[in-house]
Amino acid sequence: MVHRPATPATEAVRHARDFLIAHATDLDAAREGFRWPDLAQFNFALEWFDVIAAEHPDRPAVMIADEAGVTRSWSYGDLAQRSDQVANWLTGLGMKRGDAMLVMLPNTIELWEVMLGLLKVGGVAVPTSILLSPGDLEFRASTSHARFAIAPSTYARRFGTVGRTVTMIALGASTPDGWNNFDDSFTYSDQYEPERPTDGDETSLLYFTSGTTSHPKLVRHTHTTYPVGHLSTLYWLGLRPGDIHLNISSPGWAKHAWSSFFAPFLAEATVFIMGYDRFDAASLIETLNRHHVTTFCAPPTVWRMLVQTDLTAVTHPPREVLGAGEALNPEIIAQVRRAWGVTIRDGFGQTEMTCAVGNTPGQPVKAGSMGRPMPGYTVVLVDPATGTPTTGEGEICLDLTAAYPLSPEYVDDPAMTSASRHDGYYHTGDLATCDEEGYLTYVGRTDDVFKASGYKISPFELESILLEHPDVTEVAVVASPDPVRAAVPKAFVRLSDQASAPVLDVARGIFEHARHRLSGHEVVRIVEFVTELPKTISGKIRRAELRQQEALRVERDEHSDMEYREKDFRAGGIYAIHP
């Protein structure tokens, strides 16, 4: 590898990083004193990762434990050298600065080698889930104007016609006809020199959103928005040099870049990966104990599965524990606190940005709140009806008079870009409330919140209450059209494996639980038990799909055999609810 010295850009990022670490438990001081580095030129792989590799070549950068528990480790020096080889190889294949590559790789070391190699060349990574269908791949290849694609050879058939228009690269022992093999990169020089410096506003990443309410949008990021912008994510995670950070996330989605690439490497920490085909809570507990993971981030689905196990079996709880993807309900947070003595901290951001709001280390965590704005972010709640700032419930927006690590645009969609940026704000489409201390509490997506009997209903609030019922593993609340109330809350519920009572009794118990915990206008009126909830490939619940499905069923006067109504359980009904 080339031993690269620090550049002025390196030192500017390091200065900002060190300031945040020095004020890790003092959010007010961090917010007051932090400034985003203003970088006209910057290349994360060359001017950050390789510099750290030269300074600490033996420090573990990535550790991967397979399903058998065998763990392999690659140092910063190892990855700096390998990514130099990959960069030279990509150049040999004809890649030019700005060329896009579909990166459809699982959590194997080749993913990090390719991502770093692409950054060095100035290529554009289009991270892609291994769960995508041939149609999804065609859409992504066309929308991103990809010229290259890399995937395990076992997935070759999924690429169909894509392989006729892009340079295909296979990972694995076999090489499909017309494809190149990734192993050829080992024959190239491990001394890479770029043709020129990288401008900070050049494109480095194209990410498709999860598409919870519409078709996925293609988000562009530069060599500064994500690579430098994840300093805020580092602050939220509470990362320090030498930490071992375990993030449960699948490649292909922005959260993987947040917590399994940029933030840990900015902190000079180690990315720890659990290689598995299906999540297993017992294996996770063993991993936490064996490897003394210091910081741990997981989506709500994982936390819900964890709290159904014996949390006290974790003998070395992580110093920092975090939840992301969707807000966690307070009961899960309380169970983890009792068992581990640490508090799960929520954070908020989007594919279009880095962590913008969060509960940060050392700060009081208020039940149900996702915290306060991060250093470098000016968050404003805007009334969706008037477009003006409000002190009540409003849409989470960013004041565009300040600088942010915000995506410059949606690719080839100026109308969507304009719709998200108007009246001086970037509009997230998410609603929240703010208290007198600046703590934000998530309400829901603007599309998900609805009115019932004239009252505004936040699905998240109702879901949080229902998840406290021991038989409920997952739940999604949507509006069910009603001729009297306009709409009533309906809950689609997936039961836990431990639920053993007759389903009628479980329904009764859920209604009883809801009536005792919710105000009268919020009470869930319909419960339907389901085996699965519709989700995006990234794991987010598609409430829009449930909403459309429910409206159609009401219109047709159709009902599921697993649907129960609260009115039927009142005195004289199926099964009286006791007051």
C-alpha positions in Angstrom: 0.0 0.0 0.0 1.0 3.6 -0.4 1.8 5.2 3.0 -0.2 8.5 2.6 0.6 11.5 4.8 -2.2 13.6 6.3 -3.5 16.4 4.1 -5.1 19.7 5.3 -8.4 18.0 4.6 -7.4 15.1 6.9 -6.5 17.4 9.7 -9.7 19.4 9.3 -11.8 16.3 9.6 -9.6 15.1 12.5 -10.0 18.4 14.3 -13.8 18.2 14.0 -13.9 14.6 15.0 -11.6 15.2 18.1 -13.8 18.1 19.2 -16.9 15.9 19.2 -15.2 13.1 21.1 -13.9 15.6 23.6 -17.5 16.8 24.2 -19.0 13.4 23.9 -21.2 13.8 27.0 -21.9 17.6 26.7 -24.4 18.0 23.8 -24.8 21.7 24.5 -21.1 22.4 24.2 -20.8 20.2 21.2 -23.7 22.0 19.4 -22.3 25.4 20.3 -18.7 24.8 19.1 -19.0 22.3 16.3 -18.6 23.4 12.7 -18.7 21.1 9.6 -15.3 21.1 7.8 -15.5 23.1 4.6 -13.6 20.9 2.1 -13.3 21.8 -1.6 -11.4 18.6 -2.1 -11.6 15.3 -0.1 -11.4 11.6 -0.7 -12.3 9.5 2.3 -10.4 6.4 1.3 -7.2 8.2 0.3 -7.1 11.1 2.8 -8.7 9.5 5.8 -8.7 5.6 5.8 -5.2 5.3 4.2 -3.8 7.9 6.6 -5.2 6.0 9.6 -3.8 2.8 8.1 -0.3 4.4 7.9 -0.5 5.6 11.5 -2.1 2.4 12.9 -1.6 -0.4 10.3 -2.3 -3.3 12.7 -5.5 -1.9 14.3 -8.5 -4.1 13.4 -10.7 -2.4 10.9 -13.2 -5.2 10.2 -14.0 -8.4 12.1 -16.4 -11.0 10.8 -17.8 -13.9 12.8 -19.4 -16.7 10.7 -22.4 -18.8 11.8 -20.0 -21.4 13.3 -18.5 -18.7 15.5 -15.2 -18.5 13.6 -13.9 -15.0 13.5 -11.5 -13.4 11.0 -10.0 -10.0 11.3 -8.6 -7.5 8.7 -6.5 -4.5 9.8 -6.6 -1.0 8.5 -3.3 -1.8 6.8 -4.8 -4.9 5.2 -7.7 -3.0 3.8 -5.7 -0.1 2.6 -3.4 -2.4 0.6 -6.3 -4.5 -0.8 -8.3 -1.5 -1.8 -5.3 -0.2 -3.7 -5.3 -3.4 -5.6 -9.0 -3.2 -6.3 -8.7 0.4 -7.4 -6.0 -0.5 -9.9 -8.1 -3.5 -11.1 -11.2 -1.4 -11.6 -9.2 1.1 -13.6 -7.9 -1.8 -15.7 -11.5 -2.8 -16.4 -12.1 0.6 -17.8 -13.8 2.3 -14.9 -13.6 6.1 -15.2 -14.3 8.7 -12.5 -18.1 9.0 -12.1 -18.9 5.5 -13.4 -21.6 3.8 -11.3 -21.4 0.3 -10.0 -24.2 -1.9 -8.6 -22.6 -3.4 -5.5 -24.7 -6.4 -4.6 -22.5 -8.1 -1.9 -23.3 -9.7 1.4 -21.4 -8.9 4.6 -18.1 -10.4 3.5 -14.8 -8.6 3.5 -15.0 -8.0 -0.3 -17.7 -5.4 0.3 -15.3 -3.2 2.2 -12.5 -3.8 -0.3 -14.8 -2.7 -3.1 -16.3 0.3 -1.4 -12.9 1.7 -0.5 -11.5 0.8 -4.0 -14.4 2.7 -5.6 -13.8 5.8 -3.5 -10.2 5.8 -4.5 -10.9 5.6 -8.2 -13.8 8.1 -8.0 -16.3 5.5 -9.0 -19.8 5.7 -7.7 -21.1 2.9 -5.5 -24.8 1.9 -5.8 -25.2 -0.4 -2.8 -27.8 -3.0 -3.6 -29.5 -5.6 -1.3 -28.9 -9.3 -2.1 -32.7 -9.8 -1.8 -33.6 -7.9 -4.9 -35.5 -9.5 -7.7 -34.5 -9.4 -11.4 -37.0 -6.6 -12.0 -35.6 -4.6 -9.1 -32.1 -5.0 -10.4 -33.2 -3.8 -13.9 -34.9 -0.8 -12.4 -31.8 0.1 -10.3 -29.3 -0.4 -13.1 -31.4 1.8 -15.5 -32.2 4.5 -12.9 -28.6 4.8 -11.7 -27.1 4.5 -15.2 -24.8 1.8 -13.9 -21.8 0.8 -16.1 -20.6 -2.0 -13.8 -22.1 -4.5 -11.4 -20.6 -6.9 -8.8 -22.3 -9.9 -7.2 -21.7 -13.4 -6.0 -21.7 -15.8 -9.0 -24.7 -17.7 -7.5 -26.9 -14.6 -8.2 -25.9 -14.3 -11.8 -29.4 -15.4 -13.1 -31.0 -12.5 -11.3 -29.2 -10.0 -13.5 -30.9 -11.2 -16.7 -30.7 -8.4 -19.3 -28.6 -6.2 -17.0 -25.6 -8.3 -17.9 -25.9 -7.2 -21.5 -25.4 -3.5 -20.8 -22.9 -3.4 -17.9 -19.5 -4.9 -17.1 -20.3 -7.8 -14.8 -18.0 -9.0 -12.0 -18.5 -12.3 -10.2 -17.5 -13.2 -6.6 -16.9 -16.9 -6.1 -15.1 -19.9 -7.6 -17.1 -20.0 -10.8 -17.3 -17.3 -13.4 -20.5 -17.0 -15.5 -20.0 -16.5 -19.3 -19.1 -12.9 -20.1 -18.4 -12.0 -16.5 -15.1 -11.0 -14.9 -13.9 -12.6 -11.7 -13.1 -10.6 -8.6 -10.1 -12.8 -7.7 -8.2 -11.2 -10.7 -7.8 -8.1 -8.6 -5.2 -9.9 -6.5 -2.8 -9.8 -9.5 -2.8 -6.0 -9.6 -0.3 -3.6 -7.9 -1.0 -2.7 -4.3 0.4 0.8 -5.0 -2.4 3.0 -6.3 -2.0 6.6 -7.3 -5.0 8.7 -8.2 -5.0 10.6 -11.5 -6.0 13.9 -9.7 -7.5 15.1 -6.4 -11.2 14.4 -5.7 -13.5 17.4 -5.6 -15.7 17.4 -2.6 -18.9 17.8 -4.6 -18.3 14.8 -6.9 -20.7 11.9 -6.6 -19.5 9.0 -4.4 -22.8 7.2 -3.6 -26.2 6.6 -5.0 -28.7 5.1 -2.5 -32.2 4.0 -3.2 -34.6 4.8 -0.4 -36.6 1.9 1.1 -39.8 2.9 -0.6 -42.2 2.7 2.4 -44.8 5.0 0.8 -43.9 5.1 -2.9 -41.4 3.8 -5.4 -37.8 4.0 -4.2 -36.1 7.4 -4.9 -32.4 7.6 -5.9 -30.5 9.8 -3.5 -27.1 11.3 -4.5 -24.3 11.8 -2.0 -20.9 13.4 -2.6 -17.4 12.8 -1.3 -18.3 15.0 1.7 -22.0 14.6 2.5 -21.7 11.0 3.8 -18.0 10.6 4.3 -17.7 13.7 6.5 -21.3 14.1 7.4 -21.3 10.9 9.5 -19.3 12.8 12.1 -22.8 13.5 13.6 -23.5 9.7 13.5 -20.3 9.0 15.2 -21.4 11.5 18.0 -24.8 9.8 18.3 -23.3 6.3 18.5 -20.8 7.5 21.1 -17.8 5.9 19.2 -14.2 6.3 20.3 -10.9 5.1 18.8 -10.4 1.4 19.5 -14.1 0.6 20.0 -15.6 -2.6 18.7 -18.9 -1.6 17.0 -21.5 -4.2 16.1 -24.3 -2.9 13.8 -27.1 -5.2 12.8 -27.8 -4.0 9.2 -28.0 -5.5 5.8 -25.8 -4.1 3.0 -27.6 -2.1 0.3 -29.3 0.3 2.7 -28.0 3.6 4.0 -27.9 2.5 7.7 -25.1 0.1 6.7 -23.0 3.0 5.4 -23.9 4.9 8.6 -22.8 2.3 11.2 -20.8 -0.3 9.3 -18.6 2.0 7.3 -18.2 5.7 7.7 -18.9 6.4 11.4 -16.7 3.6 12.8 -13.8 4.4 10.4 -14.1 8.1 11.3 -13.7 7.0 14.9 -10.8 4.7 14.1 -12.9 1.9 15.5 -13.5 -1.7 14.5 -16.5 -2.8 12.5 -17.8 -6.1 13.8 -20.1 -8.2 11.6 -22.2 -11.2 12.5 -22.4 -13.4 9.4 -25.6 -15.3 9.4 -28.5 -16.2 7.1 -31.1 -15.8 9.8 -30.9 -13.7 13.0 -30.5 -15.7 16.2 -30.7 -14.0 19.5 -28.7 -16.7 21.3 -25.8 -16.2 18.9 -25.9 -12.5 19.3 -25.6 -12.8 23.1 -22.7 -15.2 22.7 -21.0 -12.7 20.4 -21.5 -9.8 22.8 -19.9 -11.8 25.6 -17.0 -13.4 23.6 -15.9 -10.3 21.8 -16.7 -7.6 24.4 -18.5 -5.4 21.9 -18.4 -1.9 23.2 -21.1 -0.3 21.0 -24.2 -2.0 19.6 -26.9 -0.7 17.2 -29.9 -2.7 16.0 -33.3 -2.1 14.5 -36.5 -2.5 16.6 -37.2 -6.0 15.3 -33.9 -7.3 16.7 -34.5 -5.6 20.1 -38.0 -7.1 20.3 -36.5 -10.6 19.7 -33.7 -9.9 22.3 -36.1 -8.9 25.1 -37.9 -12.3 24.7 -34.6 -14.0 25.7 -32.8 -13.9 29.0 -31.0 -10.6 28.8 -29.1 -11.3 32.0 -27.1 -13.9 30.0 -25.0 -11.0 28.6 -22.1 -10.8 31.0 -20.4 -7.9 29.2 -23.1 -5.4 28.1 -21.9 -2.9 25.6 -21.1 0.6 26.8 -23.5 2.2 24.3 -26.7 0.6 22.9 -28.8 2.1 20.2 -31.9 1.6 18.1 -32.5 2.8 14.6 -34.9 2.4 11.7 -38.1 3.1 13.6 -38.6 4.4 17.1 -38.6 2.0 20.0 -41.4 1.8 22.5 -40.5 2.6 26.1 -41.1 -0.9 27.5 -38.3 -2.4 25.5 -35.9 0.4 26.6 -36.9 -0.3 30.2 -36.3 -4.0 30.0 -32.8 -3.5 28.6 -32.0 -0.9 31.2 -33.0 -3.3 34.0 -30.9 -6.1 32.6 -27.8 -4.3 31.3 -27.8 -1.1 33.3 -27.6 0.9 30.0 -30.2 2.8 28.1 -31.1 2.3 24.4 -30.7 5.6 22.7 -32.8 6.4 19.6 -31.6 8.4 16.7 -33.3 10.0 13.6 -32.1 10.6 10.1 -32.8 9.6 6.6 -31.0 8.2 3.5 -30.8 11.9 2.4 -28.8 12.9 5.5 -26.8 11.7 8.4 -28.0 11.4 12.0 -29.9 14.7 12.6 -31.6 14.1 15.9 -30.6 11.7 18.7 -30.3 10.8 22.4 -26.6 11.3 22.9 -24.2 9.8 25.5 -24.5 11.3 29.0 -27.7 13.2 28.3 -31.0 12.4 30.1 -33.3 10.2 28.0 -36.9 11.0 28.1 -39.4 8.2 27.6 -40.6 8.2 24.0 -38.4 11.0 22.9 -35.8 10.6 20.1 -33.6 13.3 21.6 -32.4 16.7 20.5 -30.8 18.0 17.3 -27.2 16.8 16.7 -24.2 19.1 16.5 -24.2 20.8 13.1 -28.0 20.4 12.5 -30.6 23.2 12.8 -33.9 21.4 13.1 -37.2 23.3 12.8 -40.8 22.0 13.2 -43.0 23.4 10.5 -46.8 23.5 10.4 -47.7 21.4 7.3 -50.8 23.6 6.7 -49.1 27.0 6.8 -45.5 26.2 6.0 -44.3 28.3 9.0 -42.4 27.3 12.1 -44.6 26.1 15.0 -44.1 25.4 18.7 -46.6 22.5 18.5 -46.7 19.4 16.4 -45.0 19.9 13.0 -43.0 18.4 10.2 -39.3 17.9 11.0 -37.4 20.2 8.7 -33.9 21.5 8.2 -33.3 25.3 7.9 -31.5 25.6 4.6 -29.7 28.8 5.5 -27.3 26.6 7.4 -24.9 24.0 5.9 -25.6 20.3 6.2 -24.4 16.9 4.9 -27.6 16.8 2.9 -28.0 15.0 -0.4 -27.9 17.6 -3.2 -30.7 16.0 -5.2 -32.8 13.0 -6.2 -31.2 11.8 -9.4 -33.0 12.7 -12.6 -36.0 14.0 -10.6 -35.9 17.8 -10.3 -39.6 17.8 -9.3 -39.1 15.5 -6.3 -36.0 17.5 -5.4 -37.9 20.8 -5.5 -40.8 19.2 -3.5 -38.5 18.4 -0.7 -36.9 21.8 -0.6 -39.1 24.8 -0.5 -39.8 27.9 1.6 -36.2 27.7 2.9 -36.5 24.2 4.4 -35.7 20.6 3.6 -38.9 18.7 4.4 -38.4 15.2 5.8 -42.1 14.1 5.7 -41.9 13.1 9.4 -43.9 14.7 12.2 -42.8 15.4 15.7 -43.5 17.4 18.8 -40.9 19.4 20.8 -40.9 20.2 24.5 -39.5 23.2 26.4 -36.0 21.6 26.6 -35.8 20.9 22.9 -36.5 17.1 23.0 -38.3 15.9 19.9 -40.9 13.1 20.1 -41.7 11.3 16.9 -45.3 11.2 15.8 -45.2 9.5 12.5 -45.0 10.0 8.7 -47.2 12.7 7.4 -49.0 10.0 5.3 -49.5 7.7 8.3 -51.1 10.1 10.8 -54.9 10.2 10.5 -58.0 11.6 12.1 -60.7 9.6 13.9 -63.8 11.3 15.2 -62.0 14.6 14.6 -58.9 13.7 16.7 -55.5 13.3 15.3 -54.1 9.8 15.7 -50.4 8.9 15.7 -49.9 5.2 14.8 -46.6 5.1 16.5 -48.1 6.0 19.9 -50.7 3.3 19.6 -48.2 0.8 18.4 -45.9 1.5 21.4 -48.7 0.7 23.8 -49.8 -2.5 22.0 -46.2 -3.7 21.9 -46.2 -3.7 25.7 -48.7 -6.6 25.6 -46.7 -9.8 26.1 -48.3 -11.6 23.2 -47.6 -8.9 20.6 -44.3 -9.1 18.7 -45.0 -6.7 15.8 -47.9 -4.3 15.1 -48.9 -1.7 12.6 -51.8 0.7 13.1 -53.6 2.2 10.2 -56.9 4.1 9.5 -59.9 1.9 8.8 -62.7 3.9 7.0 -65.7 4.3 9.2 -69.1 5.8 8.3 -69.6 7.5 11.6 -66.1 8.4 12.8 -64.5 8.9 9.3 -61.9 6.4 10.4 -61.0 4.2 13.4 -57.6 2.8 14.4 -57.1 -0.8 13.3 -54.1 -2.8 14.4 -52.5 -5.6 12.3 -50.8 -7.8 14.9 -48.2 -10.5 14.7 -48.2 -12.6 17.8 -45.1 -13.8 19.6 -44.2 -17.5 19.5 -44.9 -17.7 23.2 -48.6 -16.7 22.8 -50.5 -19.8 23.8 -54.0 -18.7 24.8 -56.9 -19.1 22.3 -56.8 -16.3 19.8 -60.2 -15.0 21.1 -58.7 -14.6 24.6 -55.7 -12.9 23.2 -57.9 -10.4 21.2 -59.8 -9.7 24.4 -56.6 -9.1 26.3 -55.3 -6.8 23.7 -58.4 -4.7 23.7 -58.5 -4.6 27.4 -54.8 -3.6 27.5 -55.5 -0.8 25.0 -58.6 0.5 26.8 -56.6 0.8 30.1 -53.6 2.6 28.5 -55.1 4.8 25.8 -57.5 7.7 25.8 -61.0 7.1 24.6 -60.5 8.5 21.1 -57.3 6.5 20.7 -58.6 3.1 21.5 -58.0 0.5 18.9 -61.3 -0.5 17.5 -60.2 -3.4 15.2 -57.5 -6.0 15.6 -56.5 -8.4 12.8 -53.9 -11.2 13.5 -51.5 -11.8 10.7 -48.5 -14.1 10.2 -46.4 -11.4 8.5 -46.5 -7.6 8.0 -45.7 -6.2 4.6 -42.2 -4.7 4.7 -39.7 -3.1 2.4 -36.6 -5.2 1.7 -34.8 -3.1 4.3 -37.3 -4.2 7.0 -39.5 -1.2 7.4 -43.3 -1.8 7.7 -45.2 -0.6 4.6 -48.2 1.0 6.3 -49.3 2.5 3.0 -49.9 -0.9 1.6 -52.0 -1.9 4.7 -53.9 1.3 4.5 -54.8 0.8 0.8 -55.6 -2.9 1.5 -57.9 -1.9 4.4 -59.7 0.8 2.4 -60.4 -1.6 -0.4 -61.7 -4.3 1.9 -64.1 -1.9 3.7 -65.4 -0.7 0.3 -66.1 -4.3 -0.7 -67.4 -5.2 2.8 -64.9 -8.0 3.2 -63.6 -9.3 6.5 -60.8 -11.6 7.6 -61.5 -14.6 9.7 -58.8 -13.3 12.0 -60.3 -9.9 12.5 -61.9 -8.9 15.8 -63.8 -5.7 16.7 -63.7 -4.0 20.1 -67.5 -3.5 20.2 -68.0 -7.2 20.1 -66.2 -7.7 23.4 -68.4 -5.2 25.3 -70.9 -6.5 27.8 -73.3 -8.8 26.0 -71.0 -9.4 23.2 -68.6 -12.2 22.4 -66.5 -11.9 25.5 -67.1 -9.1 28.0 -64.2 -6.7 28.8 -64.1 -6.0 32.5 -64.0 -2.3 33.4 
